[in-house]
């Protein structure tokens, strides 16, 4: 079961990495500016696209880091829950 979960996670990761699709995530003003620059032989489009990808990746990296820390914290086997032995009255 453990290997099946690992295999599933690796398969999802591989599909995510391998299935890239070029996107156009620019506002109208940026698009016009980049198109004009590209027609004149500039390389502003590459920098703008890399900046967009950087801004897109930052939240995912932060969530992954928090998830990893949470996993490491609660992975320990010596975690004990303090539960009272009294009956619960829900009146």
C-alpha positions as CSV (number, residue, x, y, z in Angstrom):
1,X,0.0,0.0,0.0
2,X,2.9,2.3,0.8
3,X,4.5,1.7,-2.5
4,X,1.2,2.2,-4.3
5,X,0.8,5.7,-2.8
6,X,4.4,6.6,-3.6
7,X,3.9,5.3,-7.2
8,X,0.7,7.4,-7.5
9,X,2.4,10.5,-6.3
10,X,5.3,10.0,-8.6
11,X,3.0,9.4,-11.5
12,X,1.0,12.6,-10.9
13,X,4.2,14.6,-10.5
14,X,5.6,13.1,-13.8
15,X,2.4,13.9,-15.7
16,X,2.4,17.4,-14.3
17,X,6.0,18.1,-15.2
18,X,5.8,16.4,-18.7
19,X,2.5,18.0,-19.8
20,X,3.5,21.6,-20.4
21,X,1.2,23.8,-22.4
22,X,2.3,27.3,-23.5
23,X,0.0,29.9,-22.0
24,X,-0.5,33.6,-22.6
25,X,-1.0,35.2,-19.2
26,X,-0.5,38.8,-20.0
27,X,-2.7,41.9,-19.9
28,X,-3.6,43.7,-23.1
29,X,-1.1,46.5,-22.5
30,X,1.7,44.1,-21.7
31,X,0.9,42.0,-24.8
32,X,1.0,45.1,-27.1
33,X,4.2,46.3,-25.6
34,X,5.9,42.8,-25.9
35,X,4.6,42.3,-29.5
36,X,6.0,45.7,-30.5
37,X,9.3,44.9,-28.9
38,X,9.5,41.5,-30.4
39,X,8.9,42.8,-33.9
40,X,11.8,45.3,-33.4
41,X,14.1,42.4,-32.4
42,X,14.0,42.9,-28.6
43,X,14.0,40.1,-26.0
44,X,11.6,41.7,-23.5
45,X,9.1,38.9,-24.0
46,X,11.4,36.3,-22.6
47,X,12.0,38.3,-19.5
48,X,8.3,39.1,-19.0
49,X,7.3,35.4,-19.4
50,X,10.0,34.3,-17.0
51,X,8.8,36.8,-14.4
52,X,5.2,35.6,-14.8
53,X,6.3,32.0,-14.2
54,X,8.3,33.1,-11.2
55,X,5.3,34.8,-9.7
56,X,3.2,31.8,-10.5
57,X,5.5,29.3,-8.8
58,X,6.1,31.2,-5.5
59,X,2.7,30.4,-3.8
60,X,3.0,26.7,-4.8
61,X,6.5,26.5,-3.3
62,X,5.4,28.2,-0.1
63,X,2.4,25.8,0.3
64,X,4.7,22.8,-0.4
65,X,7.2,23.9,2.2
66,X,4.4,24.4,4.8
67,X,2.9,21.0,3.9
68,X,6.4,19.3,4.3
69,X,6.9,20.9,7.7
70,X,3.4,19.9,8.8
71,X,4.0,16.3,7.6
72,X,7.4,16.2,9.5
73,X,5.8,17.5,12.7
74,X,2.9,15.1,12.8
75,X,4.8,12.1,11.4
76,X,6.3,11.2,14.8
77,X,4.9,8.1,16.3
78,X,5.3,9.2,19.9
79,X,2.5,11.9,19.7
80,X,0.0,11.3,22.4
81,X,-3.4,12.8,22.6
82,X,-4.6,13.9,26.0
83,X,-8.3,12.8,26.1
84,X,-10.3,12.9,29.3
85,X,-11.9,9.7,30.4
86,X,-15.2,11.4,31.3
87,X,-18.4,10.7,29.4
88,X,-19.5,13.5,27.1
89,X,-22.9,15.0,27.8
90,X,-24.4,16.8,24.9
91,X,-27.5,18.3,26.4
